[in-house]
Each structure stands twice: as C-alpha cells, then as structure tokens.
Amino acid sequence: MAELKTRPTKRSVAAFIAALPDERRRDCRAVLRIMKEATRAQPKMWGTSIVGFGSFRYRGASGREGHWFLAGFSPRKQSLTLYIMSGFAGAGALLRRLGRHTTGVSCLYLKRLDDVDLGVLKRLIRESVRHLATLRA
C-alpha cells in the first residue's frame, strides 16, 4: 500500500505565507489565527502547499490508516481552500449563513475571506475540531 505523499514537513509556515500575493497573504494570516485558536495547535506545513493544525488518526473504509491534520488551509490559485475534516453533514444552517462559498466532501472553497461571515466560519471550524475530538476519545 502506497504511503501518503502529503505529510508534515519542516518547511516554514511563515515563509510560505510571506511569499503569497498581498490579498491572499492577508486572508491566510486571518485563517491561520482562526485555526490556531480553534485547534490550540501550532501550524505546520503538510507537503508543499497545505498549512495544517494538530493531527488525528483515521481509518478509511478500505482499512487504510494514517494521520491527518484536524484543520488546514491552502491558498490555491482559484480559491482559498479550507479543510474542514469532519465534513459538512449537519452544517447546513451554518453554511447558509456563511456567505459566498462552495464545498467538496471536506473542503470549503472561498474566493476571498471578505465574502464570508467570520463568526460563522470560526464556528464551523470549532465544531469540526470538536467533532474530531469526540472520535479520538
């Protein structure tokens, strides 16, 4: 079974964010503060372009096991991608109040942080982290 390519590295989160264009850098610094507070973990680079916080052990349907971050983000070209690892089941009411976004299974895609309600975003992240903590207990 192949190992995951995306895993924690020793690369600098600060240097990664500093190299971003102004608006994306500002958004990433804000998300960094939100996720750091929600996870109570220090940010680490996962691979070359994901900033992750904390970790949890998972076991997939295939039986594959591994470690992944509790929450994370990546400043992709088309959008700022936030990884909400618990997914969005039961988060419909919050998502309706969030503002302009799209979602994948556990990804929240934002064009700009100014397009969303930061209070709702903080709550989504906190609830995801709290949910993952109950799985670890």
KAVEN-V135201 format. One record per residue. N is the residue number from 1. D_FIRST is the distance of its C-alpha to the first C-alpha in Angstrom with 2 decimals. Layout:
N:D_FIRST + N:D_FIRST
//
This chain:
1:0.00 + 2:3.80 + 3:6.57 + 4:9.49 + 5:12.27 + 6:14.96 + 7:15.91 + 8:19.37 + 9:21.35 + 10:24.84 + 11:26.33 + 12:29.55 + 13:29.69 + 14:33.45 + 15:33.24 + 16:30.71 + 17:33.07 + 18:36.17 + 19:35.05 + 20:34.99 + 21:38.02 + 22:40.64 + 23:40.11 + 24:36.30 + 25:36.72 + 26:39.19 + 27:36.94 + 28:33.95 + 29:36.20 + 30:37.37 + 31:33.89 + 32:32.94 + 33:35.92 + 34:35.17 + 35:31.55 + 36:32.54 + 37:35.22 + 38:33.12 + 39:30.23 + 40:32.42 + 41:29.69 + 42:29.93 + 43:28.18 + 44:25.37 + 45:23.85 + 46:20.24 + 47:19.28 + 48:22.42 + 49:24.00 + 50:23.20 + 51:25.36 + 52:23.86 + 53:25.69 + 54:24.60 + 55:21.26 + 56:20.05 + 57:17.17 + 58:15.67 + 59:13.85 + 60:13.12 + 61:14.27 + 62:10.91 + 63:10.74 + 64:8.39 + 65:10.60 + 66:11.82 + 67:15.14 + 68:17.02 + 69:20.68 + 70:23.46 + 71:25.17 + 72:25.09 + 73:26.57 + 74:26.37 + 75:29.47 + 76:28.34 + 77:30.94 + 78:31.87 + 79:31.61 + 80:30.89 + 81:27.64 + 82:27.51 + 83:24.40 + 84:25.76 + 85:22.72 + 86:24.54 + 87:25.25 + 88:28.78 + 89:29.53 + 90:33.03 + 91:33.66 + 92:35.80 + 93:39.05 + 94:37.75 + 95:36.20 + 96:39.56 + 97:41.29 + 98:38.84 + 99:40.22 + 100:38.81 + 101:35.01 + 102:32.25 + 103:29.07 + 104:25.54 + 105:23.34 + 106:23.41 + 107:25.07 + 108:28.79 + 109:30.24 + 110:33.61 + 111:35.78 + 112:37.81 + 113:38.13 + 114:41.82 + 115:40.93 + 116:39.82 + 117:41.43 + 118:40.03 + 119:41.03 + 120:38.97 + 121:35.98 + 122:36.27 + 123:36.45 + 124:33.32 + 125:31.33 + 126:32.99 + 127:32.39 + 128:28.68 + 129:28.37 + 130:30.58 + 131:28.50 + 132:25.28 + 133:27.37 + 134:28.36 + 135:24.77 + 136:24.32 + 137:27.65
//
